[in-house]
Structure formats: C-alpha cells, structure tokens
C-alpha cells in the first residue's frame, strides 16, 4: 500500500539544473578548462561534494571543494540576480494537493539542508512535508539508496510503501536501489536527453494531471497489486 511520496528537489520542485550548468560553465572557463556537457551530465542528481571531488581529481585542480563551491555560488547569484531558482510548473500545486490526502510527504535531495529549507520556504511549501533529508548528511550520495532510505526511516514507513518522484538517472537509480517505486519526471531542463530513464516505473512530462489516484495507479502497477 502506498503510504509516502518522496520528492527530489533540483529538477523536480525547482528548475535549478540550467542555472548550475551555466554557473559551472563560467567557473570552468575561469579555471581554463573546457566545459563538456556529456561529462557534466554524470553529476546531475548527485551531491556538489561528489562533483567537486571528482573534478579536482580528473583535472588535477589546486582548489578545495569549498573554494570551488564558493566560486560557483558567485556565478549562481549573478545568473539568478539573487532572486532564487524558478519553480517547476505545477510542482508546488502537486505538493499542496497531496498534503490534503492521507499520504506522508518528504523531500530527499542531494543539496545541503540550509539550501533545501530556503527553497521550500521560498515556494511556500516547507510546512507540507513531514521530513526533509539532505544527501550531504548520509554516508553515500545518490545513486546509492541512502538518502531515500533515510527518508523512509524518518517517516516510519517501509521503503516498499514509498513512491519517489525524480528527474535524474542518479536519483532514479537510487530510488530503485532503495526498493521504492519511481515516477520519472522528464524535465527538459534537466538534461534528460543525455540521461537514461531505465529506472523509472512510469514517466510524466508535467504535474498538472498528477494526483493521488494517478500515483496509486503507478504504484499498484509497479508493485503488481490489483
């Protein structure tokens, strides 16, 4: 039985991927590196720490992850004008629709906790969630299942009673590794044309028609329930 819905944040609640991609493109130019979208695509859905650690190793950079994050953050502010990220159309409305049901709701994001809380507060939906999990606070980031398993633990439900809404290959793989049903959101701004959606049990292109009945249908089909 479906008891909980777990939302990813970047690419599902907010359209942040184009902002971060452009910020990191400018950062790599500043560092004298060529930006390769295929190389960058591997980081969509995982933590910033993982990305910076791998880039430092791959390009023999003399900067720390913290320094790179600060440099990238400067470009993010330039791009957004300090006004925050644009919301994914229909995402906040979906959260509010589901909060009126008997479901438990959680956010399980690879972003840091303060950033997650800031985004949810700006969207006016923080109070709708029963738990929030940051991938920076678990042992292994997505595509490992730790972030989603922690969310299920906090909600006090079994992983098999959860449905995850994800947009990235890393996130969808993590959801299935956790033993959860996964609804893939095909966000055109999340680089899905470069990413495999093989781990999604069902794929949607928007949230306007998604409600509890629809999610229960996806869940029941994936779990072979009548």
C-alpha positions as CSV (number, residue, x, y, z in Angstrom):
1,X,0.0,0.0,0.0
2,X,1.3,3.5,-0.9
3,X,1.9,5.4,2.3
4,X,4.5,8.1,1.3
5,X,5.7,10.2,-1.6
6,X,9.3,11.4,-1.6
7,X,10.2,14.4,-3.8
8,X,13.6,15.1,-5.2
9,X,14.2,18.9,-5.2
10,X,16.5,20.0,-8.0
11,X,14.8,19.4,-11.4
12,X,11.5,18.3,-9.7
13,X,10.5,21.2,-7.5
14,X,12.8,23.8,-8.9
15,X,14.4,24.3,-12.4
16,X,17.9,24.7,-11.0
17,X,19.9,22.5,-13.4
18,X,20.3,25.1,-16.2
19,X,21.4,27.7,-13.6
20,X,24.0,25.4,-12.1
21,X,25.2,24.2,-15.5
22,X,25.8,27.8,-16.7
23,X,27.4,28.7,-13.4
24,X,29.8,25.8,-13.6
25,X,30.4,26.5,-17.3
26,X,31.6,30.0,-16.3
27,X,33.6,28.6,-13.4
28,X,35.4,26.1,-15.6
29,X,36.2,28.9,-18.1
30,X,37.7,30.9,-15.2
31,X,39.8,27.8,-14.4
32,X,41.0,27.5,-18.0
33,X,39.0,24.2,-18.6
34,X,36.8,23.2,-21.4
35,X,33.2,22.6,-20.5
36,X,31.8,19.2,-21.8
37,X,28.1,18.6,-21.3
38,X,28.5,14.9,-21.5
39,X,31.0,15.0,-18.7
40,X,28.8,17.3,-16.7
41,X,25.7,15.1,-17.1
42,X,27.1,12.5,-14.7
43,X,26.7,14.8,-11.8
44,X,23.0,15.7,-12.3
45,X,21.2,14.4,-9.2
46,X,24.3,13.8,-7.0
47,X,25.9,16.0,-4.4
48,X,28.1,19.0,-5.1
49,X,30.8,17.5,-2.9
50,X,31.0,14.4,-5.1
51,X,31.2,16.6,-8.2
52,X,33.9,18.9,-6.9
53,X,36.0,16.0,-5.5
54,X,35.8,14.2,-8.9
55,X,36.6,17.4,-10.9
56,X,39.6,18.1,-8.6
57,X,40.9,14.6,-9.3
58,X,40.1,14.5,-13.0
59,X,41.6,17.9,-13.8
60,X,44.3,18.0,-11.1
61,X,42.9,21.2,-9.7
62,X,44.7,23.0,-6.8
63,X,41.5,24.2,-5.3
64,X,39.5,22.7,-2.4
65,X,35.8,21.7,-2.8
66,X,34.8,24.6,-0.6
67,X,36.7,27.1,-2.8
68,X,35.1,25.7,-5.9
69,X,31.6,25.8,-4.3
70,X,32.1,29.4,-3.3
71,X,33.3,30.4,-6.8
72,X,30.3,28.6,-8.4
73,X,27.9,30.2,-5.9
74,X,29.1,33.6,-7.0
75,X,28.0,32.8,-10.6
76,X,24.7,31.4,-9.4
77,X,23.9,34.7,-7.8
78,X,24.9,36.6,-11.0
79,X,22.6,34.4,-13.1
80,X,19.6,34.4,-10.8
81,X,20.1,38.0,-9.7
82,X,19.8,36.8,-6.2
83,X,16.2,36.0,-6.7
84,X,16.2,32.2,-6.3
85,X,15.5,29.4,-8.7
86,X,12.4,29.2,-11.0
87,X,9.9,26.7,-9.7
88,X,9.0,23.7,-11.9
89,X,5.5,24.4,-13.3
90,X,2.8,22.6,-11.2
91,X,5.2,21.2,-8.6
92,X,4.1,23.4,-5.6
93,X,0.4,22.8,-6.6
94,X,1.1,19.0,-6.6
95,X,2.6,19.1,-3.2
96,X,-0.4,21.0,-1.8
97,X,-2.8,18.6,-3.5
98,X,-1.1,15.6,-1.9
99,X,-0.8,17.2,1.5
100,X,-4.6,17.2,1.8
101,X,-4.5,13.4,1.5
102,X,-3.5,10.7,4.0
103,X,0.0,10.4,2.5
104,X,3.2,11.2,4.2
105,X,5.4,13.6,2.2
106,X,9.2,14.1,2.3
107,X,12.0,15.8,0.4
108,X,15.1,13.8,-0.2
109,X,17.7,16.0,-2.0
110,X,21.4,15.9,-2.7
111,X,21.6,19.6,-1.8
112,X,22.6,20.9,1.6
113,X,19.9,21.2,4.3
114,X,20.0,25.0,4.5
115,X,19.5,25.3,0.8
116,X,16.6,22.8,0.8
117,X,14.9,24.7,3.6
118,X,15.4,28.0,1.8
119,X,14.0,26.7,-1.4
120,X,10.9,25.2,0.3
121,X,10.4,28.3,2.3
122,X,10.5,30.5,-0.9
123,X,8.0,28.2,-2.6
124,X,5.7,28.3,0.5
125,X,5.6,24.5,0.9
126,X,8.0,23.7,3.7
127,X,5.2,23.1,6.2
128,X,3.6,20.5,3.8
129,X,6.5,18.0,4.4
130,X,6.8,15.5,7.3
131,X,10.6,15.1,6.8
132,X,13.5,16.6,4.9
133,X,16.7,14.7,4.1
134,X,19.9,16.1,2.7
135,X,22.2,13.8,0.8
136,X,25.2,15.6,2.4
137,X,24.2,14.1,5.8
138,X,24.2,10.4,4.7
139,X,27.2,8.1,4.1
140,X,26.7,7.6,0.4
141,X,25.0,10.1,-2.0
142,X,22.8,9.2,-5.0
143,X,22.9,6.9,-6.9
144,X,23.3,5.0,-3.6
145,X,20.0,4.5,-1.8
146,X,21.0,6.1,1.5
147,X,19.1,9.4,1.0
148,X,15.8,7.7,0.3
149,X,16.2,5.0,2.9
150,X,16.8,7.8,5.5
151,X,13.6,9.5,4.4
152,X,11.6,6.3,4.8
153,X,13.2,5.8,8.2
154,X,12.1,9.3,9.3
155,X,8.6,8.8,8.0
156,X,8.5,5.4,9.8
157,X,7.4,3.5,6.7
158,X,8.8,0.6,4.7
159,X,10.7,1.5,1.6
160,X,8.3,-0.7,-0.3
161,X,5.5,1.7,0.8
162,X,7.1,4.7,-0.9
163,X,7.0,6.3,-4.3
164,X,9.8,8.7,-5.3
165,X,9.5,11.5,-7.9
166,X,12.8,12.0,-9.6
167,X,14.2,13.6,-12.8
168,X,17.8,12.3,-12.9
169,X,19.4,9.0,-13.7
170,X,21.3,9.1,-10.4
171,X,18.1,9.8,-8.5
172,X,16.0,7.1,-10.2
173,X,18.7,4.5,-9.8
174,X,18.9,5.4,-6.1
175,X,15.1,5.1,-5.7
176,X,15.1,1.6,-7.2
177,X,18.1,0.6,-5.2
178,X,16.1,1.6,-2.1
179,X,13.3,-0.7,-3.1
180,X,10.9,2.1,-3.9
181,X,8.6,2.8,-6.8
182,X,9.9,5.6,-9.0
183,X,7.9,8.2,-11.1
184,X,10.3,9.8,-13.6
185,X,9.7,13.4,-14.4
186,X,11.1,14.2,-17.8
187,X,12.2,17.8,-17.2
188,X,13.5,19.2,-20.5
189,X,15.9,21.5,-18.5
190,X,17.5,18.6,-16.6
191,X,19.4,17.1,-19.5
192,X,17.2,14.1,-19.8
193,X,18.1,13.8,-23.5
194,X,21.5,12.8,-22.2
195,X,20.4,10.6,-19.4
196,X,18.9,7.1,-19.2
197,X,15.4,6.7,-17.7
198,X,15.6,2.9,-17.4
199,X,14.9,3.0,-13.7
200,X,11.6,4.9,-13.9
201,X,8.5,2.8,-13.4
202,X,6.5,5.4,-15.2
203,X,7.4,8.7,-16.9
204,X,5.5,12.0,-17.0
205,X,6.2,15.3,-18.8
206,X,4.3,17.5,-16.3
207,X,2.5,17.5,-13.0
208,X,-0.8,19.2,-13.9
209,X,-2.7,15.9,-14.1
210,X,-0.9,14.1,-11.3
211,X,-2.9,13.4,-8.2
212,X,-3.3,10.7,-5.5
213,X,-5.3,8.4,-7.8
214,X,-2.7,8.6,-10.5
215,X,0.1,7.9,-8.1
216,X,-1.7,5.0,-6.6
217,X,-2.2,3.6,-10.2
218,X,1.6,3.9,-10.9
219,X,2.4,2.3,-7.5
220,X,0.0,-0.6,-7.9
221,X,1.2,-1.3,-11.4
222,X,4.8,-1.3,-10.3
223,X,4.2,-3.5,-7.3
224,X,1.9,-5.9,-9.2
225,X,-1.0,-5.1,-6.9
226,X,-4.6,-5.4,-8.0
